[in-house]
Amino acid sequence: MSGGNVSMVMTETDVSKLLAATTHLGAKNLNYQMEGYVYKKRPDGINIIHLRKTYEKILFAARAIAAIENPADVYVISSRPMGQRAVLKFARHTGATPIAGRFTPGAFTNQIQAAFREPRLLVVTDPILDKQPICEASYVNIPVIAFCNTDAPLKYVDIVIPCNNKSAQSVGLLWWMLAREVLRMRGSAECNRQAPWGTMVD
């Protein structure tokens, strides 16, 4: 995924952060579509997620987000309480539009209501809890990026980022890494590959 570019290869610092945040620990259940992202299964039944594939998918998702001309057309959603602060901070740094908390049904499909929106891209924290916006996005052909655990259903999800989305530290770190990569790909002055990003992981 790095295309031979040394600066895009996962660093030792990134690996240690992902391990410290328990991003590699999946669920005991395994969806057949997530089998390709699992490295192995522990004796206690916990599935271990392949961190290299997680990092490659973060880069892939960042490319998709950076390709949208108007950053406000990217909608970031989290109905899970532990992801709401991460979504709001991601939106503040990248210019995306956050929907933290309850998603109003019909926001993408019902043109009569005041909350009607037309996003170009959707990023969700959990495809199980954020099922409603994913379902509505499928009706109006909006691509979806999702942070998925090993037991997550991948219906209507276009880009999967395999991770542990049940841990507050893991969710916060992944949104931070995604924001960092988006800013790097946009050529932001505050965040480049020569120096570490000054904003701390929340």
Accessible surface in RSA format (square Angstrom, percent):
REM  Atomic radii and reference values for relative SASA: ProtOr
REM  Chains: A
REM  Algorithm: Lee & Richards
REM  Probe-radius: 1.40
REM  Slices: 20
REM RES _ NUM      All-atoms   Total-Side   Main-Chain    Non-polar    All polar
REM                ABS   REL    ABS   REL    ABS   REL    ABS   REL    ABS   REL
RES MET A   1    86.16  44.6  36.35  24.1  49.81 118.6  21.12  18.0  65.04  86.2
RES SER A   2    27.69  23.4  22.22  29.7   5.47  12.6   5.85  12.5  21.84  30.6
RES GLY A   3    78.90  97.3   0.00   N/A  78.90  97.3  44.96 123.4  33.93  76.0
RES GLY A   4    72.63  89.6   0.00   N/A  72.63  89.6  42.55 116.8  30.09  67.4
RES ASN A   5    72.00  49.6  64.32  62.2   7.67  18.5  19.18  46.2  52.82  51.1
RES VAL A   6   129.69  85.3 120.96 109.5   8.73  21.0 121.62 105.7   8.07  21.9
RES SER A   7    51.53  43.5  28.78  38.4  22.74  52.4  34.95  74.4  16.58  23.2
RES MET A   8    21.83  11.3  21.01  13.9   0.82   2.0   5.06   4.3  16.77  22.2
RES VAL A   9    67.41  44.4  62.22  56.3   5.20  12.5  65.14  56.6   2.28   6.2
RES MET A  10    33.13  17.2  15.20  10.1  17.93  42.7  15.20  12.9  17.93  23.8
RES THR A  11    71.42  50.8  64.84  65.7   6.58  15.7  67.64  90.9   3.77   5.7
RES GLU A  12   155.07  89.0 142.30 107.7  12.77  30.4  58.90 113.9  96.17  78.5
RES THR A  13    81.18  57.7  76.29  77.3   4.88  11.6  47.05  63.2  34.13  51.6
RES ASP A  14     5.09   3.6   5.09   5.1   0.00   0.0   0.00   0.0   5.09   5.1
RES VAL A  15    44.99  29.6  44.99  40.7   0.00   0.0  44.99  39.1   0.00   0.0
RES SER A  16    60.11  50.8  52.90  70.6   7.21  16.6  44.90  95.6  15.21  21.3
RES LYS A  17    67.06  32.7  61.76  37.9   5.30  12.6  44.03  39.6  23.04  24.5
RES LEU A  18     0.00   0.0   0.00   0.0   0.00   0.0   0.00   0.0   0.00   0.0
RES LEU A  19    84.57  47.1  75.77  54.2   8.80  22.1  76.21  53.5   8.36  22.5
RES ALA A  20    87.63  80.6  50.04  77.2  37.60  85.5  62.68  88.3  24.96  66.1
RES ALA A  21     9.56   8.8   6.58  10.1   2.98   6.8   9.45  13.3   0.10   0.3
RES THR A  22    48.98  34.8  48.98  49.7   0.00   0.0  43.02  57.8   5.97   9.0
RES THR A  23     0.00   0.0   0.00   0.0   0.00   0.0   0.00   0.0   0.00   0.0
RES HIS A  24    35.33  19.3  35.33  24.6   0.00   0.0  17.60  18.1  17.73  20.6
RES LEU A  25    43.18  24.0  41.85  29.9   1.33   3.3  41.85  29.4   1.33   3.6
RES GLY A  26     9.22  11.4   0.00   N/A   9.22  11.4   0.19   0.5   9.03  20.2
RES ALA A  27    18.31  16.8  10.94  16.9   7.37  16.8  18.31  25.8   0.00   0.0
RES LYS A  28   126.38  61.7 115.37  70.8  11.01  26.2  65.05  58.5  61.33  65.3
RES ASN A  29   107.04  73.8 102.50  99.1   4.54  10.9  19.92  47.9  87.12  84.2
RES LEU A  30    66.57  37.1  34.57  24.7  31.99  80.4  35.38  24.8  31.18  83.9
RES ASN A  31    31.15  21.5  21.37  20.7   9.78  23.6  12.11  29.1  19.05  18.4
RES TYR A  32   165.45  77.2 152.70  86.9  12.75  33.2 117.53  88.3  47.92  59.1
RES GLN A  33    84.84  47.4  63.95  46.7  20.89  49.7  18.41  39.2  66.43  50.4
RES MET A  34     0.20   0.1   0.20   0.1   0.00   0.0   0.20   0.2   0.00   0.0
RES GLU A  35   100.65  57.8  89.02  67.3  11.63  27.7  22.54  43.6  78.11  63.8
RES GLY A  36    48.45  59.8   0.00   N/A  48.45  59.8  40.83 112.0   7.62  17.1
RES TYR A  37    39.33  18.4  39.32  22.4   0.01   0.0  19.55  14.7  19.77  24.4
RES VAL A  38    29.20  19.2  10.57   9.6  18.64  44.9  10.57   9.2  18.64  50.5
RES TYR A  39   140.10  65.4 115.56  65.8  24.54  63.8  69.27  52.1  70.83  87.3
RES LYS A  40   122.86  59.9 113.65  69.7   9.21  21.9  65.74  59.2  57.12  60.8
RES LYS A  41   119.53  58.3  95.49  58.6  24.04  57.2  54.50  49.1  65.04  69.3
RES ARG A  42    86.38  36.3  81.30  41.4   5.08  12.1  29.39  40.2  56.99  34.5
RES PRO A  43   150.76 109.9 105.55  96.2  45.21 164.3 119.75  98.9  31.01 192.7
RES ASP A  44    76.80  53.8  55.46  55.2  21.34  50.5  48.99 115.3  27.81  27.7
RES GLY A  45    17.28  21.3   0.00   N/A  17.28  21.3  17.20  47.2   0.08   0.2
RES ILE A  46    31.52  17.9  31.52  23.5   0.00   0.0  31.52  22.7   0.00   0.0
RES ASN A  47     1.37   0.9   1.37   1.3   0.00   0.0   0.00   0.0   1.37   1.3
RES ILE A  48    23.54  13.4  23.54  17.5   0.00   0.0  23.54  17.0   0.00   0.0
RES ILE A  49     2.86   1.6   0.29   0.2   2.57   6.2   0.29   0.2   2.57   7.0
RES HIS A  50    54.25  29.6  52.09  36.2   2.16   5.5  31.19  32.1  23.05  26.8
RES LEU A  51    21.83  12.2  17.71  12.7   4.12  10.4  17.71  12.4   4.12  11.1
RES ARG A  52   135.19  56.8 133.14  67.9   2.05   4.9  33.48  45.8 101.71  61.6
RES LYS A  53    77.71  37.9  77.07  47.3   0.64   1.5  43.61  39.3  34.10  36.3
RES THR A  54     0.00   0.0   0.00   0.0   0.00   0.0   0.00   0.0   0.00   0.0
RES TYR A  55     7.77   3.6   7.77   4.4   0.00   0.0   5.39   4.1   2.39   2.9
RES GLU A  56    59.32  34.1  58.93  44.6   0.39   0.9  11.43  22.1  47.89  39.1
RES LYS A  57    46.04  22.5  46.01  28.2   0.03   0.1  21.55  19.4  24.49  26.1
RES ILE A  58     0.00   0.0   0.00   0.0   0.00   0.0   0.00   0.0   0.00   0.0
RES LEU A  59     1.68   0.9   1.68   1.2   0.00   0.0   1.68   1.2   0.00   0.0
RES PHE A  60    85.15  42.6  85.08  52.7   0.07   0.2  85.08  51.6   0.07   0.2
RES ALA A  61     0.00   0.0   0.00   0.0   0.00   0.0   0.00   0.0   0.00   0.0
RES ALA A  62     0.00   0.0   0.00   0.0   0.00   0.0   0.00   0.0   0.00   0.0
RES ARG A  63   103.92  43.6  96.02  48.9   7.89  18.8  39.26  53.7  64.66  39.2
RES ALA A  64    28.97  26.6  17.19  26.5  11.78  26.8  26.22  36.9   2.75   7.3
RES ILE A  65     0.94   0.5   0.94   0.7   0.00   0.0   0.94   0.7   0.00   0.0
RES ALA A  66    28.72  26.4   9.50  14.7  19.22  43.7   9.64  13.6  19.08  50.5
RES ALA A  67    72.86  67.0  44.96  69.4  27.89  63.5  56.88  80.1  15.97  42.3
RES ILE A  68    18.59  10.6  14.54  10.8   4.05   9.8  14.57  10.5   4.02  10.9
RES GLU A  69   140.92  80.9 108.50  82.1  32.42  77.2  75.45 145.9  65.47  53.5
RES ASN A  70    73.93  51.0  70.13  67.8   3.80   9.1  24.30  58.5  49.63  48.0
RES PRO A  71    44.74  32.6  44.57  40.6   0.17   0.6  44.57  36.8   0.17   1.0
RES ALA A  72    44.34  40.8  41.41  63.9   2.93   6.7  41.41  58.3   2.93   7.8
RES ASP A  73    38.28  26.8  38.28  38.1   0.00   0.0   0.67   1.6  37.60  37.5
RES VAL A  74     0.42   0.3   0.42   0.4   0.00   0.0   0.42   0.4   0.00   0.0
RES TYR A  75    24.45  11.4  24.45  13.9   0.00   0.0   2.22   1.7  22.23  27.4
RES VAL A  76     0.00   0.0   0.00   0.0   0.00   0.0   0.00   0.0   0.00   0.0
RES ILE A  77     0.33   0.2   0.33   0.2   0.00   0.0   0.33   0.2   0.00   0.0
RES SER A  78     0.00   0.0   0.00   0.0   0.00   0.0   0.00   0.0   0.00   0.0
RES SER A  79    37.09  31.3  23.18  30.9  13.91  32.1  22.32  47.5  14.77  20.7
RES ARG A  80    34.15  14.3  33.99  17.3   0.16   0.4   3.06   4.2  31.09  18.8
RES PRO A  81   107.73  78.5  94.28  85.9  13.45  48.9  95.07  78.5  12.66  78.7
RES MET A  82    67.15  34.8  42.88  28.4  24.27  57.8  55.10  46.8  12.05  16.0
RES GLY A  83     0.00   0.0   0.00   N/A   0.00   0.0   0.00   0.0   0.00   0.0
RES GLN A  84    48.85  27.3  48.85  35.7   0.00   0.0   7.19  15.3  41.67  31.6
RES ARG A  85   147.91  62.1 145.47  74.2   2.43   5.8  59.74  81.7  88.16  53.4
RES ALA A  86    12.61  11.6   5.08   7.8   7.53  17.1  10.28  14.5   2.33   6.2
RES VAL A  87     0.00   0.0   0.00   0.0   0.00   0.0   0.00   0.0   0.00   0.0
RES LEU A  88    91.00  50.7  85.08  60.9   5.92  14.9  85.31  59.9   5.69  15.3
RES LYS A  89    55.77  27.2  54.74  33.6   1.03   2.5  31.06  28.0  24.71  26.3
RES PHE A  90     4.61   2.3   0.67   0.4   3.93  10.2   3.64   2.2   0.97   2.8
RES ALA A  91     8.26   7.6   4.12   6.4   4.14   9.4   4.37   6.2   3.89  10.3
RES ARG A  92   169.66  71.2 135.87  69.3  33.79  80.5  73.34 100.2  96.32  58.4
RES HIS A  93    40.07  21.9  23.21  16.1  16.86  43.1  20.81  21.4  19.26  22.4
RES THR A  94     5.37   3.8   0.36   0.4   5.00  11.9   2.87   3.9   2.50   3.8
RES GLY A  95    38.88  47.9   0.00   N/A  38.88  47.9  29.88  82.0   9.00  20.2
RES ALA A  96    10.39   9.6   1.80   2.8   8.60  19.6   1.80   2.5   8.60  22.8
RES THR A  97    36.07  25.7  34.45  34.9   1.62   3.9  28.20  37.9   7.87  11.9
RES PRO A  98    49.44  36.0  34.02  31.0  15.43  56.1  34.02  28.1  15.43  95.9
RES ILE A  99    16.79   9.6  12.90   9.6   3.89   9.4  16.79  12.1   0.00   0.0
RES ALA A 100    41.44  38.1   9.84  15.2  31.60  71.9   9.84  13.9  31.60  83.7
RES GLY A 101    16.00  19.7   0.00   N/A  16.00  19.7  15.99  43.9   0.01   0.0
RES ARG A 102   186.98  78.5 155.28  79.2  31.70  75.5  79.28 108.3 107.71  65.3
RES PHE A 103    15.08   7.5   7.15   4.4   7.93  20.6   7.16   4.3   7.92  22.7
RES THR A 104    57.89  41.2  55.47  56.2   2.42   5.8  28.59  38.4  29.30  44.3
RES PRO A 105    65.51  47.7  54.33  49.5  11.18  40.6  54.70  45.2  10.81  67.2
RES GLY A 106    11.50  14.2   0.00   N/A  11.50  14.2  10.20  28.0   1.30   2.9
RES ALA A 107     0.00   0.0   0.00   0.0   0.00   0.0   0.00   0.0   0.00   0.0
RES PHE A 108     3.48   1.7   0.12   0.1   3.37   8.8   0.12   0.1   3.37   9.6
RES THR A 109    53.64  38.2  30.94  31.4  22.70  54.1  21.65  29.1  31.99  48.4
RES ASN A 110    64.30  44.3  58.36  56.4   5.93  14.3  17.01  40.9  47.29  45.7
RES GLN A 111   140.78  78.7 117.07  85.6  23.70  56.4  25.66  54.6 115.11  87.3
RES ILE A 112   164.62  93.7 136.36 101.6  28.27  68.1 142.78 102.8  21.85  59.3
RES GLN A 113    43.55  24.4  31.34  22.9  12.21  29.1  28.41  60.5  15.15  11.5
RES ALA A 114   116.09 106.7  69.31 107.0  46.78 106.4  82.07 115.6  34.02  90.1
RES ALA A 115    33.46  30.8  22.84  35.3  10.62  24.2  32.22  45.4   1.24   3.3
RES PHE A 116    55.74  27.9  35.57  22.0  20.17  52.5  35.57  21.6  20.17  57.7
RES ARG A 117    79.40  33.3  73.04  37.2   6.35  15.1  14.89  20.4  64.50  39.1
RES GLU A 118   137.11  78.7 112.81  85.3  24.29  57.8  33.88  65.5 103.23  84.3
RES PRO A 119     9.73   7.1   0.15   0.1   9.57  34.8   0.15   0.1   9.57  59.5
RES ARG A 120   115.08  48.3 107.26  54.7   7.82  18.6  42.08  57.5  73.00  44.2
RES LEU A 121     5.92   3.3   5.92   4.2   0.00   0.0   5.92   4.2   0.00   0.0
RES LEU A 122     0.00   0.0   0.00   0.0   0.00   0.0   0.00   0.0   0.00   0.0
RES VAL A 123     0.00   0.0   0.00   0.0   0.00   0.0   0.00   0.0   0.00   0.0
RES VAL A 124     0.00   0.0   0.00   0.0   0.00   0.0   0.00   0.0   0.00   0.0
RES THR A 125     0.24   0.2   0.24   0.2   0.00   0.0   0.24   0.3   0.00   0.0
RES ASP A 126     2.52   1.8   2.52   2.5   0.00   0.0   0.03   0.1   2.48   2.5
RES PRO A 127     5.81   4.2   1.52   1.4   4.29  15.6   1.52   1.3   4.29  26.7
RES ILE A 128    79.40  45.2  67.69  50.4  11.70  28.2  69.81  50.3   9.59  26.0
RES LEU A 129    98.39  54.8  74.76  53.5  23.63  59.4  76.91  54.0  21.49  57.8
RES ASP A 130     1.69   1.2   0.96   1.0   0.73   1.7   0.73   1.7   0.96   1.0
RES LYS A 131   147.26  71.8 146.64  90.0   0.62   1.5  89.10  80.2  58.16  62.0
RES GLN A 132    79.04  44.2  75.82  55.4   3.21   7.7  24.59  52.4  54.44  41.3
RES PRO A 133     2.04   1.5   2.04   1.9   0.00   0.0   2.04   1.7   0.00   0.0
RES ILE A 134     6.93   3.9   6.93   5.2   0.00   0.0   6.93   5.0   0.00   0.0
RES CYS A 135    37.70  28.5  37.45  41.8   0.25   0.6   7.16  18.1  30.54  32.9
RES GLU A 136     5.36   3.1   5.36   4.1   0.00   0.0   3.72   7.2   1.64   1.3
RES ALA A 137     0.00   0.0   0.00   0.0   0.00   0.0   0.00   0.0   0.00   0.0
RES SER A 138    34.31  29.0   7.81  10.4  26.50  61.0  15.56  33.1  18.75  26.3
RES TYR A 139   149.08  69.6 116.55  66.3  32.53  84.6  87.55  65.8  61.53  75.8
RES VAL A 140    66.50  43.8  43.65  39.5  22.85  55.1  50.04  43.5  16.46  44.6
RES ASN A 141   136.48  94.1 108.07 104.4  28.41  68.4  33.67  81.0 102.81  99.4
RES ILE A 142    16.42   9.3   9.57   7.1   6.85  16.5  10.66   7.7   5.76  15.6
RES PRO A 143    59.16  43.1  55.62  50.7   3.53  12.8  58.73  48.5   0.43   2.7
RES VAL A 144     1.20   0.8   1.13   1.0   0.07   0.2   1.13   1.0   0.07   0.2
RES ILE A 145     0.54   0.3   0.54   0.4   0.00   0.0   0.54   0.4   0.00   0.0
RES ALA A 146     0.00   0.0   0.00   0.0   0.00   0.0   0.00   0.0   0.00   0.0
RES PHE A 147     3.23   1.6   3.23   2.0   0.00   0.0   3.23   2.0   0.00   0.0
RES CYS A 148     0.00   0.0   0.00   0.0   0.00   0.0   0.00   0.0   0.00   0.0
RES ASN A 149     2.63   1.8   2.63   2.5   0.00   0.0   0.96   2.3   1.67   1.6
RES THR A 150     0.23   0.2   0.23   0.2   0.00   0.0   0.23   0.3   0.00   0.0
RES ASP A 151    39.50  27.7  23.99  23.9  15.51  36.7   7.84  18.5  31.66  31.6
RES ALA A 152     0.58   0.5   0.58   0.9   0.00   0.0   0.58   0.8   0.00   0.0
RES PRO A 153    61.79  45.0  59.61  54.3   2.18   7.9  60.36  49.8   1.43   8.9
RES LEU A 154    21.37  11.9  14.08  10.1   7.29  18.3  14.08   9.9   7.29  19.6
RES LYS A 155   143.29  69.9 128.58  78.9  14.71  35.0  83.57  75.2  59.72  63.6
RES TYR A 156   103.22  48.2  79.89  45.5  23.33  60.7  61.44  46.2  41.79  51.5
RES VAL A 157    19.66  12.9   0.03   0.0  19.63  47.3   0.03   0.0  19.63  53.2
RES ASP A 158    92.83  65.0  61.44  61.1  31.40  74.2  19.72  46.4  73.12  72.9
RES ILE A 159    17.37   9.9  17.21  12.8   0.16   0.4  17.37  12.5   0.00   0.0
RES VAL A 160     9.97   6.6   9.58   8.7   0.39   0.9   9.58   8.3   0.39   1.1
RES ILE A 161     0.00   0.0   0.00   0.0   0.00   0.0   0.00   0.0   0.00   0.0
RES PRO A 162     0.00   0.0   0.00   0.0   0.00   0.0   0.00   0.0   0.00   0.0
RES CYS A 163     0.06   0.0   0.06   0.1   0.00   0.0   0.00   0.0   0.06   0.1
RES ASN A 164    15.01  10.4  15.01  14.5   0.00   0.0   0.00   0.0  15.01  14.5
RES ASN A 165     1.25   0.9   1.25   1.2   0.00   0.0   0.28   0.7   0.96   0.9
RES LYS A 166    91.96  44.9  74.11  45.5  17.85  42.5  73.04  65.7  18.92  20.2
RES SER A 167    19.81  16.7  14.33  19.1   5.48  12.6  16.47  35.1   3.34   4.7
RES ALA A 168    52.57  48.3  42.57  65.7  10.00  22.7  42.93  60.5   9.64  25.5
RES GLN A 169   123.53  69.1 114.28  83.5   9.25  22.0  50.79 108.1  72.74  55.2
RES SER A 170     0.00   0.0   0.00   0.0   0.00   0.0   0.00   0.0   0.00   0.0
RES VAL A 171     3.04   2.0   1.37   1.2   1.67   4.0   3.04   2.6   0.00   0.0
RES GLY A 172     9.11  11.2   0.00   N/A   9.11  11.2   5.67  15.6   3.44   7.7
RES LEU A 173     4.07   2.3   4.07   2.9   0.00   0.0   4.07   2.9   0.00   0.0
RES LEU A 174     1.15   0.6   1.15   0.8   0.00   0.0   1.15   0.8   0.00   0.0
RES TRP A 175     3.42   1.4   2.91   1.4   0.51   1.2   3.19   1.7   0.23   0.4
RES TRP A 176    24.44   9.8  17.95   8.7   6.49  15.2  23.80  12.7   0.64   1.0
RES MET A 177     0.03   0.0   0.03   0.0   0.00   0.0   0.03   0.0   0.00   0.0
RES LEU A 178     0.00   0.0   0.00   0.0   0.00   0.0   0.00   0.0   0.00   0.0
RES ALA A 179     2.68   2.5   2.68   4.1   0.00   0.0   2.68   3.8   0.00   0.0
RES ARG A 180    12.79   5.4  12.79   6.5   0.00   0.0   0.47   0.6  12.32   7.5
RES GLU A 181     0.00   0.0   0.00   0.0   0.00   0.0   0.00   0.0   0.00   0.0
RES VAL A 182     0.00   0.0   0.00   0.0   0.00   0.0   0.00   0.0   0.00   0.0
RES LEU A 183     9.99   5.6   9.99   7.1   0.00   0.0   9.99   7.0   0.00   0.0
RES ARG A 184    42.78  18.0  24.87  12.7  17.90  42.6   1.46   2.0  41.32  25.0
RES MET A 185    55.35  28.7  19.15  12.7  36.20  86.2  23.36  19.9  31.99  42.4
RES ARG A 186    80.63  33.9  43.85  22.4  36.79  87.6  41.62  56.9  39.01  23.6
RES GLY A 187    62.82  77.5   0.00   N/A  62.82  77.5  33.90  93.0  28.93  64.8
RES SER A 188    27.28  23.1  13.87  18.5  13.41  30.9  16.42  35.0  10.86  15.2
RES ALA A 189   100.86  92.7  69.18 106.8  31.68  72.1  78.97 111.2  21.88  58.0
RES GLU A 190   104.75  60.1  74.68  56.5  30.06  71.6  43.29  83.7  61.45  50.2
RES CYS A 191     1.77   1.3   0.24   0.3   1.53   3.6   0.90   2.3   0.87   0.9
RES ASN A 192    59.32  40.9  55.11  53.3   4.22  10.2  21.45  51.6  37.88  36.6
RES ARG A 193    62.25  26.1  33.23  16.9  29.02  69.1  19.15  26.2  43.10  26.1
RES GLN A 194   161.66  90.4 123.32  90.1  38.34  91.3  66.91 142.4  94.75  71.9
RES ALA A 195    52.56  48.3  48.13  74.3   4.43  10.1  51.43  72.4   1.13   3.0
RES PRO A 196   124.10  90.4 103.65  94.5  20.45  74.3 109.72  90.6  14.39  89.4
RES TRP A 197    19.95   8.0   4.07   2.0  15.87  37.3   3.60   1.9  16.35  26.5
RES GLY A 198    71.43  88.1   0.00   N/A  71.43  88.1  44.94 123.3  26.49  59.3
RES THR A 199    37.30  26.5  26.90  27.3  10.40  24.8  22.71  30.5  14.59  22.1
RES MET A 200   159.70  82.7 146.43  96.9  13.27  31.6 110.76  94.2  48.94  64.8
RES VAL A 201    54.39  35.8  33.96  30.7  20.43  49.2  33.96  29.5  20.43  55.4
RES ASP A 202    81.94  57.4  39.13  38.9  42.80 101.2  37.86  89.1  44.07  44.0
END  Absolute sums over single chains surface
CHAIN  1 A     9725.9       7537.2       2188.7       5455.4       4270.5
END  Absolute sums over all chains
TOTAL          9725.9       7537.2       2188.7       5455.4       4270.5
